[in-house]
Amino acid sequence: MCLGIPGQIVEITDTNHQLAIVNIAGVKRQVNIACIVDEQHPPEACIGDWVLVHVGFAMNRINEQEAAETLQLLEELATAQAAVNT
């Protein structure tokens, strides 16, 4: 099963290699943003974008509400899993 985790791009670290820092629920990770940039949306325009991150790549841009709903669902799954494990 593949799972994309929502995160927000907070910094572009390498424009040439299309690398950015994404904040995922308070954890900052470097990701490749090549899948979400083009001539109309260059790397510099990505700061503040919400994206789905999978194995180090920002796979798609999503809106803030979609990100919040997905993060909430992931928290509920974690809580349910913790209850099952106790």
PDB file of N, CA, C and O in Angstrom:
ATOM      1  N   MET A   1       0.844  -1.177   0.000  1.00  0.00           N
ATOM      2  CA  MET A   1       0.000   0.000   0.000  1.00  0.00           C
ATOM      3  C   MET A   1       0.885   1.234   0.000  1.00  0.00           C
ATOM      4  O   MET A   1       1.842   1.324   0.769  1.00  0.00           O
ATOM      5  N   CYS A   2       0.564   2.169  -0.853  1.00  0.00           N
ATOM      6  CA  CYS A   2       1.289   3.429  -0.898  1.00  0.00           C
ATOM      7  C   CYS A   2       0.513   4.476  -0.107  1.00  0.00           C
ATOM      8  O   CYS A   2      -0.716   4.526  -0.157  1.00  0.00           O
ATOM      9  N   LEU A   3       1.231   5.289   0.605  1.00  0.00           N
ATOM     10  CA  LEU A   3       0.596   6.308   1.423  1.00  0.00           C
ATOM     11  C   LEU A   3       1.339   7.617   1.254  1.00  0.00           C
ATOM     12  O   LEU A   3       2.537   7.701   1.525  1.00  0.00           O
ATOM     13  N   GLY A   4       0.623   8.640   0.805  1.00  0.00           N
ATOM     14  CA  GLY A   4       1.189   9.979   0.721  1.00  0.00           C
ATOM     15  C   GLY A   4       0.815  10.736   1.980  1.00  0.00           C
ATOM     16  O   GLY A   4      -0.338  10.715   2.410  1.00  0.00           O
ATOM     17  N   ILE A   5       1.785  11.397   2.560  1.00  0.00           N
ATOM     18  CA  ILE A   5       1.575  12.155   3.783  1.00  0.00           C
ATOM     19  C   ILE A   5       1.554  13.640   3.428  1.00  0.00           C
ATOM     20  O   ILE A   5       2.453  14.117   2.736  1.00  0.00           O
ATOM     21  N   PRO A   6       0.537  14.384   3.893  1.00  0.00           N
ATOM     22  CA  PRO A   6       0.503  15.816   3.606  1.00  0.00           C
ATOM     23  C   PRO A   6       1.592  16.578   4.352  1.00  0.00           C
ATOM     24  O   PRO A   6       1.893  16.298   5.512  1.00  0.00           O
ATOM     25  N   GLY A   7       2.161  17.531   3.664  1.00  0.00           N
ATOM     26  CA  GLY A   7       3.144  18.423   4.262  1.00  0.00           C
ATOM     27  C   GLY A   7       3.124  19.752   3.537  1.00  0.00           C
ATOM     28  O   GLY A   7       2.598  19.872   2.431  1.00  0.00           O
ATOM     29  N   GLN A   8       3.712  20.754   4.187  1.00  0.00           N
ATOM     30  CA  GLN A   8       3.739  22.094   3.591  1.00  0.00           C
ATOM     31  C   GLN A   8       5.175  22.481   3.276  1.00  0.00           C
ATOM     32  O   GLN A   8       6.055  22.361   4.128  1.00  0.00           O
ATOM     33  N   ILE A   9       5.412  22.944   2.060  1.00  0.00           N
ATOM     34  CA  ILE A   9       6.743  23.386   1.651  1.00  0.00           C
ATOM     35  C   ILE A   9       7.064  24.688   2.368  1.00  0.00           C
ATOM     36  O   ILE A   9       6.322  25.665   2.268  1.00  0.00           O
ATOM     37  N   VAL A  10       8.184  24.688   3.094  1.00  0.00           N
ATOM     38  CA  VAL A  10       8.556  25.874   3.866  1.00  0.00           C
ATOM     39  C   VAL A  10       9.821  26.540   3.343  1.00  0.00           C
ATOM     40  O   VAL A  10      10.109  27.685   3.692  1.00  0.00           O
ATOM     41  N   GLU A  11      10.583  25.827   2.501  1.00  0.00           N
ATOM     42  CA  GLU A  11      11.838  26.398   2.016  1.00  0.00           C
ATOM     43  C   GLU A  11      12.281  25.661   0.751  1.00  0.00           C
ATOM     44  O   GLU A  11      12.133  24.443   0.647  1.00  0.00           O
ATOM     45  N   ILE A  12      12.818  26.407  -0.197  1.00  0.00           N
ATOM     46  CA  ILE A  12      13.454  25.793  -1.371  1.00  0.00           C
ATOM     47  C   ILE A  12      14.949  25.778  -1.076  1.00  0.00           C
ATOM     48  O   ILE A  12      15.549  26.830  -0.857  1.00  0.00           O
ATOM     49  N   THR A  13      15.553  24.590  -1.070  1.00  0.00           N
ATOM     50  CA  THR A  13      16.963  24.477  -0.703  1.00  0.00           C
ATOM     51  C   THR A  13      17.891  24.383  -1.902  1.00  0.00           C
ATOM     52  O   THR A  13      19.062  24.749  -1.797  1.00  0.00           O
ATOM     53  N   ASP A  14      17.404  23.905  -3.036  1.00  0.00           N
ATOM     54  CA  ASP A  14      18.245  23.758  -4.221  1.00  0.00           C
ATOM     55  C   ASP A  14      17.359  23.838  -5.465  1.00  0.00           C
ATOM     56  O   ASP A  14      16.708  22.864  -5.843  1.00  0.00           O
ATOM     57  N   THR A  15      17.346  25.003  -6.086  1.00  0.00           N
ATOM     58  CA  THR A  15      16.486  25.203  -7.257  1.00  0.00           C
ATOM     59  C   THR A  15      16.908  24.308  -8.413  1.00  0.00           C
ATOM     60  O   THR A  15      16.056  23.738  -9.095  1.00  0.00           O
ATOM     61  N   ASN A  16      18.211  24.178  -8.645  1.00  0.00           N
ATOM     62  CA  ASN A  16      18.694  23.373  -9.772  1.00  0.00           C
ATOM     63  C   ASN A  16      18.301  21.904  -9.656  1.00  0.00           C
ATOM     64  O   ASN A  16      17.953  21.270 -10.652  1.00  0.00           O
ATOM     65  N   HIS A  17      18.356  21.365  -8.443  1.00  0.00           N
ATOM     66  CA  HIS A  17      17.999  19.961  -8.227  1.00  0.00           C
ATOM     67  C   HIS A  17      16.559  19.798  -7.736  1.00  0.00           C
ATOM     68  O   HIS A  17      16.126  18.690  -7.419  1.00  0.00           O
ATOM     69  N   GLN A  18      15.828  20.903  -7.678  1.00  0.00           N
ATOM     70  CA  GLN A  18      14.414  20.908  -7.289  1.00  0.00           C
ATOM     71  C   GLN A  18      14.199  20.235  -5.938  1.00  0.00           C
ATOM     72  O   GLN A  18      13.406  19.302  -5.812  1.00  0.00           O
ATOM     73  N   LEU A  19      14.914  20.721  -4.939  1.00  0.00           N
ATOM     74  CA  LEU A  19      14.795  20.201  -3.574  1.00  0.00           C
ATOM     75  C   LEU A  19      14.189  21.261  -2.674  1.00  0.00           C
ATOM     76  O   LEU A  19      14.459  22.454  -2.814  1.00  0.00           O
ATOM     77  N   ALA A  20      13.367  20.796  -1.750  1.00  0.00           N
ATOM     78  CA  ALA A  20      12.693  21.714  -0.828  1.00  0.00           C
ATOM     79  C   ALA A  20      12.582  21.065   0.546  1.00  0.00           C
ATOM     80  O   ALA A  20      12.699  19.848   0.689  1.00  0.00           O
ATOM     81  N   ILE A  21      12.355  21.906   1.554  1.00  0.00           N
ATOM     82  CA  ILE A  21      12.075  21.408   2.896  1.00  0.00           C
ATOM     83  C   ILE A  21      10.561  21.432   3.080  1.00  0.00           C
ATOM     84  O   ILE A  21       9.905  22.441   2.820  1.00  0.00           O
ATOM     85  N   VAL A  22      10.020  20.300   3.533  1.00  0.00           N
ATOM     86  CA  VAL A  22       8.588  20.166   3.787  1.00  0.00           C
ATOM     87  C   VAL A  22       8.378  19.908   5.272  1.00  0.00           C
ATOM     88  O   VAL A  22       9.057  19.076   5.874  1.00  0.00           O
ATOM     89  N   ASN A  23       7.439  20.625   5.847  1.00  0.00           N
ATOM     90  CA  ASN A  23       7.054  20.423   7.241  1.00  0.00           C
ATOM     91  C   ASN A  23       5.881  19.446   7.269  1.00  0.00           C
ATOM     92  O   ASN A  23       4.789  19.731   6.777  1.00  0.00           O
ATOM     93  N   ILE A  24       6.150  18.288   7.862  1.00  0.00           N
ATOM     94  CA  ILE A  24       5.125  17.252   7.972  1.00  0.00           C
ATOM     95  C   ILE A  24       4.808  17.071   9.445  1.00  0.00           C
ATOM     96  O   ILE A  24       5.548  16.404  10.168  1.00  0.00           O
ATOM     97  N   ALA A  25       3.717  17.659   9.886  1.00  0.00           N
ATOM     98  CA  ALA A  25       3.274  17.563  11.280  1.00  0.00           C
ATOM     99  C   ALA A  25       4.408  17.916  12.244  1.00  0.00           C
ATOM    100  O   ALA A  25       4.586  17.247  13.262  1.00  0.00           O
ATOM    101  N   GLY A  26       5.162  18.944  11.934  1.00  0.00           N
ATOM    102  CA  GLY A  26       6.219  19.412  12.816  1.00  0.00           C
ATOM    103  C   GLY A  26       7.593  18.835  12.532  1.00  0.00           C
ATOM    104  O   GLY A  26       8.582  19.279  13.114  1.00  0.00           O
ATOM    105  N   VAL A  27       7.667  17.863  11.655  1.00  0.00           N
ATOM    106  CA  VAL A  27       8.940  17.253  11.278  1.00  0.00           C
ATOM    107  C   VAL A  27       9.324  17.779   9.897  1.00  0.00           C
ATOM    108  O   VAL A  27       8.536  17.693   8.955  1.00  0.00           O
ATOM    109  N   LYS A  28      10.534  18.324   9.780  1.00  0.00           N
ATOM    110  CA  LYS A  28      10.976  18.884   8.511  1.00  0.00           C
ATOM    111  C   LYS A  28      11.883  17.897   7.784  1.00  0.00           C
ATOM    112  O   LYS A  28      12.830  17.348   8.347  1.00  0.00           O
ATOM    113  N   ARG A  29      11.551  17.695   6.507  1.00  0.00           N
ATOM    114  CA  ARG A  29      12.298  16.752   5.669  1.00  0.00           C
ATOM    115  C   ARG A  29      12.599  17.403   4.324  1.00  0.00           C
ATOM    116  O   ARG A  29      11.825  18.218   3.823  1.00  0.00           O
ATOM    117  N   GLN A  30      13.733  17.027   3.754  1.00  0.00           N
ATOM    118  CA  GLN A  30      14.045  17.475   2.404  1.00  0.00           C
ATOM    119  C   GLN A  30      13.356  16.530   1.419  1.00  0.00           C
ATOM    120  O   GLN A  30      13.443  15.309   1.557  1.00  0.00           O
ATOM    121  N   VAL A  31      12.680  17.093   0.437  1.00  0.00           N
ATOM    122  CA  VAL A  31      12.011  16.282  -0.576  1.00  0.00           C
ATOM    123  C   VAL A  31      12.315  16.847  -1.957  1.00  0.00           C
ATOM    124  O   VAL A  31      12.688  18.010  -2.109  1.00  0.00           O
ATOM    125  N   ASN A  32      12.146  16.002  -2.942  1.00  0.00           N
ATOM    126  CA  ASN A  32      12.286  16.418  -4.329  1.00  0.00           C
ATOM    127  C   ASN A  32      10.929  16.913  -4.818  1.00  0.00           C
ATOM    128  O   ASN A  32       9.913  16.247  -4.616  1.00  0.00           O
ATOM    129  N   ILE A  33      10.908  18.082  -5.461  1.00  0.00           N
ATOM    130  CA  ILE A  33       9.644  18.671  -5.907  1.00  0.00           C
ATOM    131  C   ILE A  33       9.492  18.643  -7.431  1.00  0.00           C
ATOM    132  O   ILE A  33       8.657  19.355  -7.988  1.00  0.00           O
ATOM    133  N   ALA A  34      10.296  17.824  -8.096  1.00  0.00           N
ATOM    134  CA  ALA A  34      10.279  17.781  -9.568  1.00  0.00           C
ATOM    135  C   ALA A  34       8.892  17.440 -10.132  1.00  0.00           C
ATOM    136  O   ALA A  34       8.543  17.892 -11.222  1.00  0.00           O
ATOM    137  N   CYS A  35       8.106  16.652  -9.402  1.00  0.00           N
ATOM    138  CA  CYS A  35       6.788  16.244  -9.904  1.00  0.00           C
ATOM    139  C   CYS A  35       5.752  17.359  -9.841  1.00  0.00           C
ATOM    140  O   CYS A  35       4.701  17.248 -10.472  1.00  0.00           O
ATOM    141  N   ILE A  36       6.019  18.424  -9.102  1.00  0.00           N
ATOM    142  CA  ILE A  36       4.986  19.457  -8.932  1.00  0.00           C
ATOM    143  C   ILE A  36       5.385  20.805  -9.522  1.00  0.00           C
ATOM    144  O   ILE A  36       4.638  21.775  -9.393  1.00  0.00           O
ATOM    145  N   VAL A  37       6.548  20.884 -10.167  1.00  0.00           N
ATOM    146  CA  VAL A  37       6.958  22.159 -10.751  1.00  0.00           C
ATOM    147  C   VAL A  37       6.869  22.084 -12.271  1.00  0.00           C
ATOM    148  O   VAL A  37       7.024  21.023 -12.876  1.00  0.00           O
ATOM    149  N   ASP A  38       6.618  23.231 -12.858  1.00  0.00           N
ATOM    150  CA  ASP A  38       6.646  23.378 -14.307  1.00  0.00           C
ATOM    151  C   ASP A  38       6.865  24.853 -14.609  1.00  0.00           C
ATOM    152  O   ASP A  38       7.141  25.636 -13.700  1.00  0.00           O
ATOM    153  N   GLU A  39       6.748  25.236 -15.861  1.00  0.00           N
ATOM    154  CA  GLU A  39       7.005  26.633 -16.230  1.00  0.00           C
ATOM    155  C   GLU A  39       6.024  27.599 -15.580  1.00  0.00           C
ATOM    156  O   GLU A  39       6.387  28.732 -15.266  1.00  0.00           O
ATOM    157  N   GLN A  40       4.783  27.162 -15.376  1.00  0.00           N
ATOM    158  CA  GLN A  40       3.774  28.020 -14.754  1.00  0.00           C
ATOM    159  C   GLN A  40       3.891  28.043 -13.227  1.00  0.00           C
ATOM    160  O   GLN A  40       3.394  28.966 -12.581  1.00  0.00           O
ATOM    161  N   HIS A  41       4.538  27.042 -12.656  1.00  0.00           N
ATOM    162  CA  HIS A  41       4.688  26.959 -11.195  1.00  0.00           C
ATOM    163  C   HIS A  41       6.131  26.535 -10.877  1.00  0.00           C
ATOM    164  O   HIS A  41       6.380  25.376 -10.545  1.00  0.00           O
ATOM    165  N   PRO A  42       7.079  27.480 -10.982  1.00  0.00           N
ATOM    166  CA  PRO A  42       8.492  27.148 -10.739  1.00  0.00           C
ATOM    167  C   PRO A  42       8.752  26.894  -9.259  1.00  0.00           C
ATOM    168  O   PRO A  42       7.896  27.181  -8.423  1.00  0.00           O
ATOM    169  N   PRO A  43       9.938  26.352  -8.924  1.00  0.00           N
ATOM    170  CA  PRO A  43      10.237  26.040  -7.521  1.00  0.00           C
ATOM    171  C   PRO A  43      10.001  27.203  -6.564  1.00  0.00           C
ATOM    172  O   PRO A  43       9.499  27.004  -5.458  1.00  0.00           O
ATOM    173  N   GLU A  44      10.357  28.410  -6.980  1.00  0.00           N
ATOM    174  CA  GLU A  44      10.207  29.559  -6.079  1.00  0.00           C
ATOM    175  C   GLU A  44       8.753  29.795  -5.694  1.00  0.00           C
ATOM    176  O   GLU A  44       8.477  30.351  -4.630  1.00  0.00           O
ATOM    177  N   ALA A  45       7.822  29.380  -6.544  1.00  0.00           N
ATOM    178  CA  ALA A  45       6.397  29.583  -6.275  1.00  0.00           C
ATOM    179  C   ALA A  45       5.813  28.504  -5.362  1.00  0.00           C
ATOM    180  O   ALA A  45       4.645  28.577  -4.982  1.00  0.00           O
ATOM    181  N   CYS A  46       6.612  27.518  -5.017  1.00  0.00           N
ATOM    182  CA  CYS A  46       6.094  26.382  -4.243  1.00  0.00           C
ATOM    183  C   CYS A  46       6.054  26.621  -2.734  1.00  0.00           C
ATOM    184  O   CYS A  46       5.397  25.872  -2.012  1.00  0.00           O
ATOM    185  N   ILE A  47       6.740  27.642  -2.254  1.00  0.00           N
ATOM    186  CA  ILE A  47       6.749  27.892  -0.811  1.00  0.00           C
ATOM    187  C   ILE A  47       5.319  28.166  -0.353  1.00  0.00           C
ATOM    188  O   ILE A  47       4.627  29.024  -0.900  1.00  0.00           O
ATOM    189  N   GLY A  48       4.899  27.421   0.655  1.00  0.00           N
ATOM    190  CA  GLY A  48       3.540  27.522   1.180  1.00  0.00           C
ATOM    191  C   GLY A  48       2.587  26.496   0.593  1.00  0.00           C
ATOM    192  O   GLY A  48       1.489  26.306   1.116  1.00  0.00           O
ATOM    193  N   ASP A  49       2.988  25.827  -0.492  1.00  0.00           N
ATOM    194  CA  ASP A  49       2.136  24.794  -1.086  1.00  0.00           C
ATOM    195  C   ASP A  49       1.999  23.611  -0.131  1.00  0.00           C
ATOM    196  O   ASP A  49       2.944  23.237   0.564  1.00  0.00           O
ATOM    197  N   TRP A  50       0.811  23.039  -0.116  1.00  0.00           N
ATOM    198  CA  TRP A  50       0.586  21.762   0.564  1.00  0.00           C
ATOM    199  C   TRP A  50       0.762  20.667  -0.475  1.00  0.00           C
ATOM    200  O   TRP A  50       0.257  20.776  -1.592  1.00  0.00           O
ATOM    201  N   VAL A  51       1.480  19.611  -0.105  1.00  0.00           N
ATOM    202  CA  VAL A  51       1.777  18.540  -1.054  1.00  0.00           C
ATOM    203  C   VAL A  51       1.611  17.180  -0.381  1.00  0.00           C
ATOM    204  O   VAL A  51       1.634  17.067   0.844  1.00  0.00           O
ATOM    205  N   LEU A  52       1.443  16.161  -1.206  1.00  0.00           N
ATOM    206  CA  LEU A  52       1.474  14.789  -0.706  1.00  0.00           C
ATOM    207  C   LEU A  52       2.878  14.254  -0.928  1.00  0.00           C
ATOM    208  O   LEU A  52       3.377  14.254  -2.053  1.00  0.00           O
ATOM    209  N   VAL A  53       3.520  13.794   0.153  1.00  0.00           N
ATOM    210  CA  VAL A  53       4.896  13.309   0.098  1.00  0.00           C
ATOM    211  C   VAL A  53       4.900  11.787   0.190  1.00  0.00           C
ATOM    212  O   VAL A  53       4.259  11.189   1.054  1.00  0.00           O
ATOM    213  N   HIS A  54       5.650  11.182  -0.735  1.00  0.00           N
ATOM    214  CA  HIS A  54       5.794   9.724  -0.739  1.00  0.00           C
ATOM    215  C   HIS A  54       7.235   9.409  -1.102  1.00  0.00           C
ATOM    216  O   HIS A  54       7.720   9.852  -2.143  1.00  0.00           O
ATOM    217  N   VAL A  55       7.910   8.668  -0.279  1.00  0.00           N
ATOM    218  CA  VAL A  55       9.300   8.239  -0.446  1.00  0.00           C
ATOM    219  C   VAL A  55      10.222   9.362  -0.935  1.00  0.00           C
ATOM    220  O   VAL A  55      11.007   9.179  -1.866  1.00  0.00           O
ATOM    221  N   GLY A  56      10.112  10.503  -0.299  1.00  0.00           N
ATOM    222  CA  GLY A  56      11.029  11.592  -0.590  1.00  0.00           C
ATOM    223  C   GLY A  56      10.658  12.482  -1.762  1.00  0.00           C
ATOM    224  O   GLY A  56      11.430  13.361  -2.144  1.00  0.00           O
ATOM    225  N   PHE A  57       9.494  12.261  -2.330  1.00  0.00           N
ATOM    226  CA  PHE A  57       9.036  13.073  -3.453  1.00  0.00           C
ATOM    227  C   PHE A  57       7.699  13.719  -3.123  1.00  0.00           C
ATOM    228  O   PHE A  57       6.810  13.075  -2.566  1.00  0.00           O
ATOM    229  N   ALA A  58       7.564  14.994  -3.468  1.00  0.00           N
ATOM    230  CA  ALA A  58       6.262  15.653  -3.418  1.00  0.00           C
ATOM    231  C   ALA A  58       5.536  15.212  -4.682  1.00  0.00           C
ATOM    232  O   ALA A  58       5.910  15.604  -5.787  1.00  0.00           O
ATOM    233  N   MET A  59       4.500  14.400  -4.519  1.00  0.00           N
ATOM    234  CA  MET A  59       3.848  13.773  -5.672  1.00  0.00           C
ATOM    235  C   MET A  59       2.762  14.635  -6.298  1.00  0.00           C
ATOM    236  O   MET A  59       2.503  14.547  -7.498  1.00  0.00           O
ATOM    237  N   ASN A  60       2.119  15.480  -5.466  1.00  0.00           N
ATOM    238  CA  ASN A  60       0.992  16.254  -5.974  1.00  0.00           C
ATOM    239  C   ASN A  60       0.720  17.417  -5.028  1.00  0.00           C
ATOM    240  O   ASN A  60       0.940  17.302  -3.822  1.00  0.00           O
ATOM    241  N   ARG A  61       0.247  18.526  -5.564  1.00  0.00           N
ATOM    242  CA  ARG A  61      -0.202  19.633  -4.713  1.00  0.00           C
ATOM    243  C   ARG A  61      -1.635  19.361  -4.281  1.00  0.00           C
ATOM    244  O   ARG A  61      -2.435  18.849  -5.064  1.00  0.00           O
ATOM    245  N   ILE A  62      -1.962  19.699  -3.042  1.00  0.00           N
ATOM    246  CA  ILE A  62      -3.325  19.575  -2.535  1.00  0.00           C
ATOM    247  C   ILE A  62      -3.675  20.875  -1.833  1.00  0.00           C
ATOM    248  O   ILE A  62      -2.793  21.681  -1.536  1.00  0.00           O
ATOM    249  N   ASN A  63      -4.971  21.083  -1.564  1.00  0.00           N
ATOM    250  CA  ASN A  63      -5.324  22.310  -0.857  1.00  0.00           C
ATOM    251  C   ASN A  63      -5.209  22.099   0.660  1.00  0.00           C
ATOM    252  O   ASN A  63      -5.128  20.967   1.138  1.00  0.00           O
ATOM    253  N   GLU A  64      -5.206  23.205   1.400  1.00  0.00           N
ATOM    254  CA  GLU A  64      -4.975  23.153   2.843  1.00  0.00           C
ATOM    255  C   GLU A  64      -6.044  22.333   3.563  1.00  0.00           C
ATOM    256  O   GLU A  64      -5.734  21.601   4.502  1.00  0.00           O
ATOM    257  N   GLN A  65      -7.295  22.448   3.131  1.00  0.00           N
ATOM    258  CA  GLN A  65      -8.379  21.697   3.784  1.00  0.00           C
ATOM    259  C   GLN A  65      -8.193  20.198   3.591  1.00  0.00           C
ATOM    260  O   GLN A  65      -8.376  19.410   4.519  1.00  0.00           O
ATOM    261  N   GLU A  66      -7.829  19.821   2.377  1.00  0.00           N
ATOM    262  CA  GLU A  66      -7.587  18.405   2.099  1.00  0.00           C
ATOM    263  C   GLU A  66      -6.434  17.887   2.959  1.00  0.00           C
ATOM    264  O   GLU A  66      -6.498  16.773   3.478  1.00  0.00           O
ATOM    265  N   ALA A  67      -5.390  18.688   3.110  1.00  0.00           N
ATOM    266  CA  ALA A  67      -4.257  18.300   3.948  1.00  0.00           C
ATOM    267  C   ALA A  67      -4.689  18.132   5.396  1.00  0.00           C
ATOM    268  O   ALA A  67      -4.318  17.154   6.044  1.00  0.00           O
ATOM    269  N   ALA A  68      -5.478  19.087   5.914  1.00  0.00           N
ATOM    270  CA  ALA A  68      -5.916  19.015   7.314  1.00  0.00           C
ATOM    271  C   ALA A  68      -6.779  17.783   7.554  1.00  0.00           C
ATOM    272  O   ALA A  68      -6.629  17.104   8.570  1.00  0.00           O
ATOM    273  N   GLU A  69      -7.680  17.495   6.621  1.00  0.00           N
ATOM    274  CA  GLU A  69      -8.547  16.321   6.773  1.00  0.00           C
ATOM    275  C   GLU A  69      -7.732  15.028   6.755  1.00  0.00           C
ATOM    276  O   GLU A  69      -7.996  14.113   7.535  1.00  0.00           O
ATOM    277  N   THR A  70      -6.755  14.956   5.875  1.00  0.00           N
ATOM    278  CA  THR A  70      -5.931  13.750   5.784  1.00  0.00           C
ATOM    279  C   THR A  70      -5.077  13.575   7.038  1.00  0.00           C
ATOM    280  O   THR A  70      -4.944  12.463   7.549  1.00  0.00           O
ATOM    281  N   LEU A  71      -4.498  14.673   7.535  1.00  0.00           N
ATOM    282  CA  LEU A  71      -3.701  14.587   8.762  1.00  0.00           C
ATOM    283  C   LEU A  71      -4.573  14.158   9.947  1.00  0.00           C
ATOM    284  O   LEU A  71      -4.133  13.379  10.792  1.00  0.00           O
ATOM    285  N   GLN A  72      -5.806  14.667  10.008  1.00  0.00           N
ATOM    286  CA  GLN A  72      -6.725  14.275  11.081  1.00  0.00           C
ATOM    287  C   GLN A  72      -7.037  12.781  11.012  1.00  0.00           C
ATOM    288  O   GLN A  72      -7.049  12.095  12.034  1.00  0.00           O
ATOM    289  N   LEU A  73      -7.287  12.282   9.802  1.00  0.00           N
ATOM    290  CA  LEU A  73      -7.557  10.849   9.634  1.00  0.00           C
ATOM    291  C   LEU A  73      -6.357  10.006  10.051  1.00  0.00           C
ATOM    292  O   LEU A  73      -6.517   8.956  10.673  1.00  0.00           O
ATOM    293  N   LEU A  74      -5.158  10.465   9.708  1.00  0.00           N
ATOM    294  CA  LEU A  74      -3.958   9.714  10.092  1.00  0.00           C
ATOM    295  C   LEU A  74      -3.792   9.694  11.606  1.00  0.00           C
ATOM    296  O   LEU A  74      -3.371   8.681  12.166  1.00  0.00           O
ATOM    297  N   GLU A  75      -4.118  10.803  12.278  1.00  0.00           N
ATOM    298  CA  GLU A  75      -4.052  10.832  13.744  1.00  0.00           C
ATOM    299  C   GLU A  75      -5.072   9.870  14.346  1.00  0.00           C
ATOM    300  O   GLU A  75      -4.771   9.179  15.319  1.00  0.00           O
ATOM    301  N   GLU A  76      -6.270   9.821  13.780  1.00  0.00           N
ATOM    302  CA  GLU A  76      -7.295   8.904  14.276  1.00  0.00           C
ATOM    303  C   GLU A  76      -6.866   7.450  14.077  1.00  0.00           C
ATOM    304  O   GLU A  76      -7.100   6.611  14.947  1.00  0.00           O
ATOM    305  N   LEU A  77      -6.249   7.153  12.953  1.00  0.00           N
ATOM    306  CA  LEU A  77      -5.742   5.793  12.724  1.00  0.00           C
ATOM    307  C   LEU A  77      -4.665   5.429  13.736  1.00  0.00           C
ATOM    308  O   LEU A  77      -4.639   4.307  14.241  1.00  0.00           O
ATOM    309  N   ALA A  78      -3.780   6.368  14.033  1.00  0.00           N
ATOM    310  CA  ALA A  78      -2.717   6.112  15.007  1.00  0.00           C
ATOM    311  C   ALA A  78      -3.304   5.870  16.399  1.00  0.00           C
ATOM    312  O   ALA A  78      -2.844   4.992  17.129  1.00  0.00           O
ATOM    313  N   THR A  79      -4.314   6.650  16.757  1.00  0.00           N
ATOM    314  CA  THR A  79      -4.962   6.472  18.058  1.00  0.00           C
ATOM    315  C   THR A  79      -5.654   5.117  18.141  1.00  0.00           C
ATOM    316  O   THR A  79      -5.546   4.424  19.152  1.00  0.00           O
ATOM    317  N   ALA A  80      -6.363   4.739  17.083  1.00  0.00           N
ATOM    318  CA  ALA A  80      -7.050   3.446  17.056  1.00  0.00           C
ATOM    319  C   ALA A  80      -6.042   2.300  17.118  1.00  0.00           C
ATOM    320  O   ALA A  80      -6.268   1.310  17.813  1.00  0.00           O
ATOM    321  N   GLN A  81      -4.943   2.433  16.402  1.00  0.00           N
ATOM    322  CA  GLN A  81      -3.925   1.383  16.418  1.00  0.00           C
ATOM    323  C   GLN A  81      -3.308   1.254  17.803  1.00  0.00           C
ATOM    324  O   GLN A  81      -3.052   0.143  18.268  1.00  0.00           O
ATOM    325  N   ALA A  82      -3.065   2.387  18.466  1.00  0.00           N
ATOM    326  CA  ALA A  82      -2.500   2.355  19.822  1.00  0.00           C
ATOM    327  C   ALA A  82      -3.460   1.667  20.787  1.00  0.00           C
ATOM    328  O   ALA A  82      -3.028   0.925  21.669  1.00  0.00           O
ATOM    329  N   ALA A  83      -4.765   1.910  20.625  1.00  0.00           N
ATOM    330  CA  ALA A  83      -5.762   1.276  21.490  1.00  0.00           C
ATOM    331  C   ALA A  83      -5.794  -0.234  21.273  1.00  0.00           C
ATOM    332  O   ALA A  83      -5.954  -0.996  22.226  1.00  0.00           O
ATOM    333  N   VAL A  84      -5.642  -0.663  20.033  1.00  0.00           N
ATOM    334  CA  VAL A  84      -5.635  -2.093  19.727  1.00  0.00           C
ATOM    335  C   VAL A  84      -4.398  -2.762  20.326  1.00  0.00           C
ATOM    336  O   VAL A  84      -4.464  -3.902  20.785  1.00  0.00           O
ATOM    337  N   ASN A  85      -3.285  -2.057  20.320  1.00  0.00           N
ATOM    338  CA  ASN A  85      -2.026  -2.625  20.804  1.00  0.00           C
ATOM    339  C   ASN A  85      -1.912  -2.661  22.328  1.00  0.00           C
ATOM    340  O   ASN A  85      -0.989  -3.279  22.859  1.00  0.00           O
ATOM    341  N   THR A  86      -2.850  -1.996  23.052  1.00  0.00           N
ATOM    342  CA  THR A  86      -2.742  -1.997  24.527  1.00  0.00           C
ATOM    343  C   THR A  86      -3.655  -3.000  25.161  1.00  0.00           C
ATOM    344  O   THR A  86      -3.683  -3.123  26.385  1.00  0.00           O
TER     345      THR A  86
END
